[in-house]
Amino acid sequence: MPESAIKFGSYEQSAQKAQGSKRAFAKLEGHDDPKNLAHWSQFLAAGMGGLISQFAIYPVDTLKFRMQCETVEGGLHGNALISATAVKMWRTTGFRSFYRGLPMGLVGMFPYSAIDLTTFEYCKQYLVNRNAARNNCDPSSPDAAPSNFTTASIGAFSGALGASVVYPLNLLRTRLQSQGTAIHPPTYTGIVDVTVKTVQGEGYRGLFKGITPNLLKVVPAVSITYVVYDNTKRLLGLP
C-alpha cells in the first residue's frame, strides 16, 4: 500500500498548490495543464513517480525478501522473525544491508513505472475521446469515461507490459536482496557478478525464471489498483 500511495501521490498533485511530477513537467513545458504533456514529459513524469516510491520503501522491501528466505520449518515466525532478520542484516553491513541492489531496483522501477503509467494514460485517453465522439459529449463528461471493467482491462495490459519488459532486472535485484540466506545461499559482489553468474548457470532463459507466476500476481493487482486510482482521482477532482 505505501508503494502505490507514494507512487501515485508523487505522480499527481495531491492538492491545488501541491506539485506532482506531472505538473512539474507541465511547467517545464511552459503551461499548467498536466493532461496536455508531451510524450517525453509523460514518460519521465511516470518514471519519476516510480523512482520516488521505490527509494522510499526499499528497506522494507529488502526486509520482506530476507524474511521469506529465512523462513524454515521449526524456525522463528511472526514478529520474532522480523526482529531477528533486521538485526542480522544490521550486523552484516549496517544500513547498507537494507539497500542492497538499490541501483538495480531503481533502474528497473523507472522503465516499469514509465511504461505502465504512460500506457495506461494513453489507452484511457484514446477510449475517452472515442466515447466522447460516439456520445457527442465533452471528453471531461462522465459519459465519456470508461467503465470500471474497461479501466481494469487497460490496467492489466499496461501492468503486464511493464512487468514483462523489466522482469530480468527485478529478478537480479531480488537475488541481490536475498543473497546469503537459508533459501538462497549464494552471495554476489554486485550487479555485474549476479548477472554473470545467473547467465552462466541458467542461460538467458534464467533471467525470466518465474515470470508466469509473477504476471498472475501483477495483472489482477494492477487492475484493481487502477480502478481504485481512477475512481479516487474522480472523487478528489484531479485532472
GUPAZA-482407 format. One line per 4 residues: number of its first residue (from 0); their letters; for each residue x negated, y, z negated of C-alpha. Coordinates in nm, 3 decimals, padded with zeros to 5 digits. Layout:
<nudrens>
NUM = A = X,Y,Z  ...
</nudrens>
This chain:
<nudrens>
0 = MPES = 00.000,00.000,00.000  -00.270,00.261,-00.083  -00.442,00.200,00.251  -00.128,00.269,00.456
4 = AIKF = -00.031,00.565,00.240  -00.376,00.724,00.276  -00.396,00.649,00.649  -00.058,00.794,00.738
8 = GSYE = -00.094,01.077,00.486  -00.426,01.191,00.631  -00.293,01.146,00.984  00.021,01.350,00.927
12 = QSAQ = 00.069,01.675,00.740  00.249,01.594,00.413  00.378,01.946,00.356  00.434,02.265,00.551
16 = KAQG = 00.093,02.410,00.459  -00.094,02.081,00.438  -00.318,01.982,00.727  -00.349,01.627,00.850
20 = SKRA = -00.582,01.519,01.129  -00.309,01.567,01.393  -00.253,01.932,01.302  -00.628,01.990,01.266
24 = FAKL = -00.688,01.873,01.624  -00.389,02.074,01.744  -00.553,02.388,01.603  -00.880,02.295,01.774
28 = EGHD = -00.686,02.290,02.100  -00.554,02.639,02.025  -00.193,02.561,01.926  00.001,02.434,01.625
32 = DPKN = 00.207,02.151,01.776  00.086,01.807,01.658  00.328,01.641,01.903  00.155,01.800,02.202
36 = LAHW = -00.201,01.675,02.161  -00.439,01.595,02.445  -00.517,01.226,02.488  -00.864,01.254,02.332
40 = SQFL = -00.730,01.454,02.035  -00.457,01.199,01.971  -00.711,00.916,01.979  -00.958,01.093,01.747
44 = AAGM = -00.687,01.205,01.503  -00.558,00.848,01.474  -00.909,00.714,01.424  -00.987,00.970,01.152
48 = GGLI = -00.682,00.861,00.954  -00.813,00.505,00.957  -01.167,00.610,00.858  -01.046,00.806,00.555
52 = SQFA = -00.825,00.523,00.429  -01.095,00.259,00.484  -01.356,00.454,00.290  -01.112,00.521,00.004
56 = IYPV = -01.001,00.161,-00.053  -01.322,-00.022,00.048  -01.440,-00.106,-00.308  -01.102,-00.263,-00.388
60 = DTLK = -01.105,-00.448,-00.057  -01.451,-00.590,-00.128  -01.349,-00.695,-00.479  -01.044,-00.873,-00.334
64 = FRMQ = -01.255,-01.072,-00.088  -01.506,-01.165,-00.357  -01.226,-01.284,-00.588  -01.080,-01.501,-00.313
68 = CETV = -01.419,-01.659,-00.253  -01.493,-01.711,-00.624  -01.164,-01.888,-00.698  -01.239,-02.256,-00.762
72 = EGGL = -01.047,-02.533,-00.936  -01.088,-02.506,-01.312  -01.244,-02.160,-01.285  -01.126,-01.820,-01.402
76 = HGNA = -00.794,-01.674,-01.285  -00.599,-01.351,-01.314  -00.745,-01.051,-01.497  -01.036,-01.258,-01.627
80 = LISA = -01.141,-01.335,-01.269  -01.110,-00.967,-01.169  -01.331,-00.856,-01.459  -01.588,-01.133,-01.412
84 = TAVK = -01.614,-01.071,-01.037  -01.653,-00.693,-01.081  -01.922,-00.741,-01.348  -02.110,-00.992,-01.130
88 = MWRT = -02.103,-00.753,-00.836  -02.226,-00.463,-01.052  -02.514,-00.670,-01.195  -02.623,-00.776,-00.846
92 = TGFR = -02.694,-00.440,-00.680  -02.483,-00.196,-00.879  -02.242,00.035,-00.699  -02.380,-00.073,-00.361
96 = SFYR = -02.219,-00.415,-00.406  -01.874,-00.260,-00.368  -01.969,-00.103,-00.034  -02.139,-00.399,00.133
100 = GLPM = -02.057,-00.394,00.503  -01.911,-00.041,00.490  -02.071,00.076,00.818  -01.925,-00.229,00.994
104 = GLVG = -01.589,-00.163,00.828  -01.582,00.200,00.941  -01.697,00.111,01.293  -01.417,-00.146,01.313
108 = MFPY = -01.149,00.066,01.149  -01.189,00.372,01.374  -01.102,00.194,01.703  -00.835,-00.019,01.534
112 = SAID = -00.655,00.279,01.387  -00.705,00.486,01.703  -00.574,00.213,01.935  -00.289,00.117,01.700
116 = LTTF = -00.152,00.466,01.627  -00.214,00.606,01.976  -00.047,00.309,02.147  00.248,00.333,01.911
120 = EYCK = 00.287,00.709,01.961  00.273,00.693,02.341  00.505,00.392,02.372  00.753,00.556,02.138
124 = QYLV = 00.736,00.890,02.324  00.797,00.712,02.655  01.110,00.548,02.515  01.231,00.873,02.357
128 = NRNA = 01.201,01.056,02.691  01.375,00.771,02.872  01.661,00.764,02.620  01.694,01.142,02.637
132 = ARNN = 01.724,01.132,03.016  01.970,00.843,03.003  02.192,01.006,02.735  02.149,01.358,02.876
136 = CDPS = 02.027,01.495,02.543  01.723,01.667,02.396  01.427,01.439,02.308  01.450,01.564,01.947
140 = SPDA = 01.810,01.444,01.921  01.881,01.133,01.709  02.046,00.982,02.019  01.706,00.968,02.187
144 = APSN = 01.529,00.793,01.900  01.453,00.421,01.950  01.628,00.168,01.729  01.454,00.009,01.431
148 = FTTA = 01.420,-00.314,01.627  01.253,-00.132,01.915  01.024,00.054,01.673  00.927,-00.278,01.514
152 = SIGA = 00.852,-00.427,01.857  00.630,-00.133,01.953  00.451,-00.159,01.620  00.396,-00.532,01.668
156 = FSGA = 00.242,-00.472,02.012  00.019,-00.182,01.904  -00.095,-00.363,01.589  -00.173,-00.687,01.773
160 = LGAS = -00.366,-00.497,02.042  -00.576,-00.304,01.792  -00.641,-00.607,01.570  -00.749,-00.823,01.866
164 = VVYP = -00.995,-00.564,02.001  -01.177,-00.512,01.670  -01.144,-00.864,01.528  -01.514,-00.959,01.571
168 = LNLL = -01.618,-00.652,01.370  -01.374,-00.735,01.092  -01.492,-01.096,01.079  -01.855,-00.985,01.041
172 = RTRL = -01.756,-00.729,00.777  -01.570,-00.996,00.580  -01.874,-01.225,00.585  -02.092,-00.942,00.454
176 = QSQG = -01.842,-00.875,00.176  -01.811,-01.239,00.071  -02.174,-01.349,00.107  -02.331,-01.543,-00.178
180 = TAIH = -02.002,-01.663,-00.324  -01.885,-02.016,-00.406  -01.692,-02.048,-00.080  -01.939,-01.858,00.143
184 = PPTY = -02.292,-01.924,00.004  -02.496,-01.781,00.298  -02.648,-01.437,00.247  -02.745,-01.175,00.504
188 = TGIV = -02.985,-00.884,00.519  -02.743,-00.663,00.708  -02.521,-00.615,01.013  -02.773,-00.744,01.269
192 = DVTV = -02.853,-01.054,01.060  -02.490,-01.158,01.011  -02.419,-01.107,01.382  -02.719,-01.312,01.496
196 = KTVQ = -02.652,-01.597,01.250  -02.283,-01.612,01.344  -02.350,-01.627,01.718  -02.637,-01.876,01.679
200 = GEGY = -02.437,-02.105,01.452  -02.093,-02.087,01.613  -02.137,-01.925,01.953  -01.948,-01.619,02.071
204 = RGLF = -01.620,-01.801,02.001  -01.717,-01.784,01.634  -01.659,-01.408,01.644  -01.289,-01.479,01.699
208 = KGIT = -01.260,-01.759,01.442  -00.926,-01.729,01.261  -00.773,-01.470,01.493  -00.443,-01.660,01.526
212 = PNLL = -00.351,-01.663,01.155  -00.474,-01.303,01.137  -00.227,-01.198,01.408  00.050,-01.395,01.238
216 = KVVP = -00.014,-01.173,00.934  -00.074,-00.845,01.118  00.222,-00.847,01.358  00.508,-00.864,01.102
220 = AVSI = 00.322,-00.645,00.853  00.257,-00.368,01.105  00.612,-00.395,01.243  00.765,-00.336,00.902
224 = TYVV = 00.514,-00.060,00.823  00.605,00.134,01.138  00.978,00.105,01.078  00.931,00.246,00.727
228 = YDNT = 00.683,00.507,00.855  00.914,00.627,01.132  01.222,00.649,00.910  01.025,00.821,00.634
232 = KRLL = 00.898,01.082,00.881  01.255,01.148,00.987  01.369,01.189,00.626  01.081,01.427,00.548
236 = GLP = 01.136,01.627,00.865  00.786,01.562,01.001  00.727,01.606,01.376
</nudrens>
